[in-house]
Amino acid sequence: MGSIYVTLLRHGRSLADDQKVHEGRYDAPLTEVGLGQAQARLEEFRAQKLRFDRIISSPLQRARTVAELMSEGLGVPLELEADWMEQDNGFMAGLSYEEGQQRFPEPNFRNPYEKPFGGSGESGWELYSRAARAVQRLVSRGAGSYLVVAHGGVLNAALRVILGIPPTANEQGIRFSFADLGYAMLEYRPKQHIWHLDRFEMGFNTRA
């Protein structure tokens, strides 16, 4: 089996960023800024003559819109996969930062099995397990080049799966700074079970 090339791409600025509300499963659309960021990244990929065999996207619209733009602009088939959705943040979705802090203050300690936000959200291990399933499905596609369009939380979980870093208490440890349209490029060599992280681009940092 030949190499598997994977590009993990985060969506751009969304309405939730402008509204200053918790996103997660809150299905906010991209803003005009976000659309511009996606177009700029598309032009960069074109200039680099990147080729993908398939685009796989979260069905949430802020990711799906980017994936659709990439699909049309690069002439690549698109599939939606629910396992690439952002971490389920339960009751926190759509709440302002202030209200979220009042209703669900950050505990002094939370183990990685514990569901956050009044038990309504997805635990660290649940997110990690879902990301592992998504990576497994990606590798099972075989040799080729794949573009995954998703969200910061689940992309972090996928990279930790690849690097063998399990969930920790209080979400301690390494985090990958995916800003708007940030991406990571990897190569997997199945016969040696070797992953190469070839490139990491933080993205457009436009957060207020």
PADO-630878 format. One record per residue (C-alpha): residue number from 1; residue in three letters; z, x, y. Coordinates in steps of 0.02 Angstrom, whole numbers, plus 50000, padded with zeros to 5 digits. Layout:
<sites>
+-----+-----+-------+-------+-------+
!   n ! res !    c3 !    c1 !    c2 !
+-----+-----+-------+-------+-------+
! NUM ! ALA !     Z !     X !     Y !
...
+-----+-----+-------+-------+-------+
</sites>
This chain:
<sites>
+-----+-----+-------+-------+-------+
!   n ! res !    c3 !    c1 !    c2 !
+-----+-----+-------+-------+-------+
!   1 ! MET ! 50000 ! 50000 ! 50000 !
!   2 ! GLY ! 49953 ! 50067 ! 50172 !
!   3 ! SER ! 50059 ! 50070 ! 50328 !
!   4 ! ILE ! 50122 ! 49913 ! 50415 !
!   5 ! TYR ! 50118 ! 49922 ! 50605 !
!   6 ! VAL ! 50234 ! 49805 ! 50699 !
!   7 ! THR ! 50248 ! 49774 ! 50886 !
!   8 ! LEU ! 50401 ! 49673 ! 50938 !
!   9 ! LEU ! 50371 ! 49594 ! 51109 !
!  10 ! ARG ! 50494 ! 49495 ! 51214 !
!  11 ! HIS ! 50438 ! 49349 ! 51323 !
!  12 ! GLY ! 50436 ! 49357 ! 51513 !
!  13 ! ARG ! 50541 ! 49281 ! 51651 !
!  14 ! SER ! 50581 ! 49098 ! 51618 !
!  15 ! LEU ! 50644 ! 48952 ! 51720 !
!  16 ! ALA ! 50817 ! 48976 ! 51645 !
!  17 ! ASP ! 50826 ! 49147 ! 51730 !
!  18 ! ASP ! 50792 ! 49065 ! 51899 !
!  19 ! GLN ! 50913 ! 48924 ! 51862 !
!  20 ! LYS ! 51046 ! 49049 ! 51808 !
!  21 ! VAL ! 51087 ! 48953 ! 51649 !
!  22 ! HIS ! 51117 ! 49010 ! 51471 !
!  23 ! GLU ! 50955 ! 49007 ! 51375 !
!  24 ! GLY ! 50963 ! 49033 ! 51186 !
!  25 ! ARG ! 50890 ! 48872 ! 51115 !
!  26 ! TYR ! 50870 ! 48796 ! 51289 !
!  27 ! ASP ! 50681 ! 48778 ! 51288 !
!  28 ! ALA ! 50637 ! 48835 ! 51464 !
!  29 ! PRO ! 50456 ! 48873 ! 51511 !
!  30 ! LEU ! 50393 ! 49035 ! 51587 !
!  31 ! THR ! 50389 ! 49047 ! 51776 !
!  32 ! GLU ! 50236 ! 49103 ! 51873 !
!  33 ! VAL ! 50317 ! 49275 ! 51877 !
!  34 ! GLY ! 50333 ! 49270 ! 51688 !
!  35 ! LEU ! 50151 ! 49220 ! 51668 !
!  36 ! GLY ! 50100 ! 49364 ! 51781 !
!  37 ! GLN ! 50204 ! 49485 ! 51677 !
!  38 ! ALA ! 50119 ! 49423 ! 51518 !
!  39 ! GLN ! 49947 ! 49444 ! 51595 !
!  40 ! ALA ! 49990 ! 49622 ! 51650 !
!  41 ! ARG ! 50049 ! 49666 ! 51474 !
!  42 ! LEU ! 49891 ! 49590 ! 51401 !
!  43 ! GLU ! 49784 ! 49698 ! 51515 !
!  44 ! GLU ! 49886 ! 49851 ! 51463 !
!  45 ! PHE ! 49859 ! 49813 ! 51278 !
!  46 ! ARG ! 49674 ! 49791 ! 51310 !
!  47 ! ALA ! 49665 ! 49957 ! 51404 !
!  48 ! GLN ! 49753 ! 50041 ! 51257 !
!  49 ! LYS ! 49628 ! 49958 ! 51139 !
!  50 ! LEU ! 49769 ! 49891 ! 51031 !
!  51 ! ARG ! 49713 ! 49789 ! 50881 !
!  52 ! PHE ! 49818 ! 49662 ! 50787 !
!  53 ! ASP ! 49778 ! 49566 ! 50629 !
!  54 ! ARG ! 49899 ! 49425 ! 50667 !
!  55 ! ILE ! 50017 ! 49367 ! 50804 !
!  56 ! ILE ! 50180 ! 49287 ! 50747 !
!  57 ! SER ! 50283 ! 49194 ! 50876 !
!  58 ! SER ! 50442 ! 49099 ! 50902 !
!  59 ! PRO ! 50399 ! 48915 ! 50932 !
!  60 ! LEU ! 50508 ! 48909 ! 51090 !
!  61 ! GLN ! 50388 ! 48888 ! 51235 !
!  62 ! ARG ! 50435 ! 49044 ! 51335 !
!  63 ! ALA ! 50381 ! 49150 ! 51186 !
!  64 ! ARG ! 50241 ! 49036 ! 51125 !
!  65 ! THR ! 50155 ! 49038 ! 51295 !
!  66 ! VAL ! 50150 ! 49229 ! 51292 !
!  67 ! ALA ! 50087 ! 49227 ! 51112 !
!  68 ! GLU ! 49950 ! 49102 ! 51155 !
!  69 ! LEU ! 49894 ! 49210 ! 51301 !
!  70 ! MET ! 49889 ! 49363 ! 51187 !
!  71 ! SER ! 49799 ! 49266 ! 51050 !
!  72 ! GLU ! 49663 ! 49207 ! 51167 !
!  73 ! GLY ! 49649 ! 49370 ! 51263 !
!  74 ! LEU ! 49642 ! 49482 ! 51109 !
!  75 ! GLY ! 49552 ! 49362 ! 50992 !
!  76 ! VAL ! 49691 ! 49365 ! 50861 !
!  77 ! PRO ! 49752 ! 49218 ! 50754 !
!  78 ! LEU ! 49924 ! 49150 ! 50798 !
!  79 ! GLU ! 50061 ! 49083 ! 50684 !
!  80 ! LEU ! 50228 ! 49007 ! 50734 !
!  81 ! GLU ! 50384 ! 49054 ! 50635 !
!  82 ! ALA ! 50551 ! 48971 ! 50666 !
!  83 ! ASP ! 50648 ! 49123 ! 50604 !
!  84 ! TRP ! 50595 ! 49215 ! 50763 !
!  85 ! MET ! 50683 ! 49090 ! 50877 !
!  86 ! GLU ! 50824 ! 49153 ! 50987 !
!  87 ! GLN ! 51004 ! 49149 ! 50927 !
!  88 ! ASP ! 51069 ! 48972 ! 50919 !
!  89 ! ASN ! 51196 ! 48960 ! 51059 !
!  90 ! GLY ! 51246 ! 48781 ! 51022 !
!  91 ! PHE ! 51339 ! 48693 ! 51162 !
!  92 ! MET ! 51309 ! 48839 ! 51280 !
!  93 ! ALA ! 51121 ! 48807 ! 51292 !
!  94 ! GLY ! 51072 ! 48752 ! 51467 !
!  95 ! LEU ! 51246 ! 48773 ! 51543 !
!  96 ! SER ! 51264 ! 48869 ! 51705 !
!  97 ! TYR ! 51348 ! 49038 ! 51689 !
!  98 ! GLU ! 51501 ! 48970 ! 51781 !
!  99 ! GLU ! 51518 ! 48813 ! 51674 !
! 100 ! GLY ! 51487 ! 48913 ! 51516 !
! 101 ! GLN ! 51628 ! 49032 ! 51559 !
! 102 ! GLN ! 51745 ! 48888 ! 51596 !
! 103 ! ARG ! 51707 ! 48791 ! 51437 !
! 104 ! PHE ! 51686 ! 48937 ! 51318 !
! 105 ! PRO ! 51777 ! 49091 ! 51387 !
! 106 ! GLU ! 51743 ! 49253 ! 51296 !
! 107 ! PRO ! 51881 ! 49282 ! 51166 !
! 108 ! ASN ! 51973 ! 49447 ! 51155 !
! 109 ! PHE ! 51911 ! 49465 ! 50977 !
! 110 ! ARG ! 51776 ! 49380 ! 50873 !
! 111 ! ASN ! 51728 ! 49439 ! 50700 !
! 112 ! PRO ! 51542 ! 49438 ! 50653 !
! 113 ! TYR ! 51563 ! 49288 ! 50536 !
! 114 ! GLU ! 51637 ! 49178 ! 50671 !
! 115 ! LYS ! 51528 ! 49046 ! 50752 !
! 116 ! PRO ! 51540 ! 49058 ! 50943 !
! 117 ! PHE ! 51546 ! 48924 ! 51076 !
! 118 ! GLY ! 51667 ! 48803 ! 50996 !
! 119 ! GLY ! 51592 ! 48830 ! 50824 !
! 120 ! SER ! 51424 ! 48762 ! 50882 !
! 121 ! GLY ! 51325 ! 48925 ! 50884 !
! 122 ! GLU ! 51254 ! 49049 ! 50760 !
! 123 ! SER ! 51369 ! 49189 ! 50702 !
! 124 ! GLY ! 51319 ! 49371 ! 50708 !
! 125 ! TRP ! 51291 ! 49375 ! 50522 !
! 126 ! GLU ! 51189 ! 49215 ! 50526 !
! 127 ! LEU ! 51074 ! 49288 ! 50658 !
! 128 ! TYR ! 51062 ! 49454 ! 50564 !
! 129 ! SER ! 51022 ! 49366 ! 50400 !
! 130 ! ARG ! 50886 ! 49262 ! 50483 !
! 131 ! ALA ! 50811 ! 49417 ! 50563 !
! 132 ! ALA ! 50815 ! 49505 ! 50393 !
! 133 ! ARG ! 50719 ! 49359 ! 50318 !
! 134 ! ALA ! 50591 ! 49370 ! 50458 !
! 135 ! VAL ! 50570 ! 49558 ! 50432 !
! 136 ! GLN ! 50554 ! 49532 ! 50244 !
! 137 ! ARG ! 50416 ! 49403 ! 50272 !
! 138 ! LEU ! 50329 ! 49521 ! 50393 !
! 139 ! VAL ! 50329 ! 49666 ! 50270 !
! 140 ! SER ! 50271 ! 49550 ! 50131 !
! 141 ! ARG ! 50109 ! 49522 ! 50227 !
! 142 ! GLY ! 50058 ! 49697 ! 50175 !
! 143 ! ALA ! 49960 ! 49831 ! 50265 !
! 144 ! GLY ! 49901 ! 49784 ! 50438 !
! 145 ! SER ! 49953 ! 49772 ! 50619 !
! 146 ! TYR ! 50062 ! 49629 ! 50679 !
! 147 ! LEU ! 50122 ! 49573 ! 50850 !
! 148 ! VAL ! 50285 ! 49475 ! 50852 !
! 149 ! VAL ! 50327 ! 49379 ! 51011 !
! 150 ! ALA ! 50508 ! 49325 ! 51020 !
! 151 ! HIS ! 50674 ! 49345 ! 51113 !
! 152 ! GLY ! 50797 ! 49483 ! 51156 !
! 153 ! GLY ! 50935 ! 49430 ! 51037 !
! 154 ! VAL ! 50831 ! 49407 ! 50881 !
! 155 ! LEU ! 50725 ! 49561 ! 50918 !
! 156 ! ASN ! 50887 ! 49662 ! 50932 !
! 157 ! ALA ! 50942 ! 49591 ! 50765 !
! 158 ! ALA ! 50774 ! 49634 ! 50685 !
! 159 ! LEU ! 50785 ! 49814 ! 50745 !
! 160 ! ARG ! 50963 ! 49828 ! 50680 !
! 161 ! VAL ! 50903 ! 49761 ! 50512 !
! 162 ! ILE ! 50766 ! 49893 ! 50509 !
! 163 ! LEU ! 50888 ! 50031 ! 50556 !
! 164 ! GLY ! 51022 ! 49973 ! 50435 !
! 165 ! ILE ! 51151 ! 49931 ! 50568 !
! 166 ! PRO ! 51257 ! 49781 ! 50514 !
! 167 ! PRO ! 51340 ! 49656 ! 50632 !
! 168 ! THR ! 51504 ! 49710 ! 50710 !
! 169 ! ALA ! 51655 ! 49625 ! 50789 !
! 170 ! ASN ! 51632 ! 49579 ! 50972 !
! 171 ! GLU ! 51448 ! 49630 ! 50959 !
! 172 ! GLN ! 51497 ! 49812 ! 50980 !
! 173 ! GLY ! 51379 ! 49956 ! 50950 !
! 174 ! ILE ! 51197 ! 49986 ! 50993 !
! 175 ! ARG ! 51090 ! 49862 ! 51089 !
! 176 ! PHE ! 50907 ! 49878 ! 51135 !
! 177 ! SER ! 50865 ! 49835 ! 51316 !
! 178 ! PHE ! 50718 ! 49717 ! 51302 !
! 179 ! ALA ! 50683 ! 49662 ! 51481 !
! 180 ! ASP ! 50537 ! 49545 ! 51524 !
! 181 ! LEU ! 50387 ! 49586 ! 51414 !
! 182 ! GLY ! 50478 ! 49737 ! 51342 !
! 183 ! TYR ! 50416 ! 49795 ! 51173 !
! 184 ! ALA ! 50447 ! 49911 ! 51026 !
! 185 ! MET ! 50310 ! 49985 ! 50917 !
! 186 ! LEU ! 50351 ! 50032 ! 50738 !
! 187 ! GLU ! 50265 ! 50094 ! 50582 !
! 188 ! TYR ! 50329 ! 50058 ! 50406 !
! 189 ! ARG ! 50271 ! 50162 ! 50257 !
! 190 ! PRO ! 50315 ! 50056 ! 50105 !
! 191 ! LYS ! 50287 ! 50191 ! 49973 !
! 192 ! GLN ! 50416 ! 50305 ! 50056 !
! 193 ! HIS ! 50522 ! 50165 ! 50132 !
! 194 ! ILE ! 50513 ! 50252 ! 50300 !
! 195 ! TRP ! 50517 ! 50165 ! 50468 !
! 196 ! HIS ! 50456 ! 50254 ! 50624 !
! 197 ! LEU ! 50506 ! 50189 ! 50796 !
! 198 ! ASP ! 50355 ! 50258 ! 50887 !
! 199 ! ARG ! 50379 ! 50184 ! 51059 !
! 200 ! PHE ! 50501 ! 50079 ! 51159 !
! 201 ! GLU ! 50457 ! 50005 ! 51329 !
! 202 ! MET ! 50600 ! 49916 ! 51417 !
! 203 ! GLY ! 50484 ! 49800 ! 51515 !
! 204 ! PHE ! 50485 ! 49721 ! 51687 !
! 205 ! ASN ! 50663 ! 49714 ! 51753 !
! 206 ! THR ! 50657 ! 49568 ! 51875 !
! 207 ! ARG ! 50824 ! 49487 ! 51836 !
! 208 ! ALA ! 50922 ! 49427 ! 51987 !
+-----+-----+-------+-------+-------+
</sites>
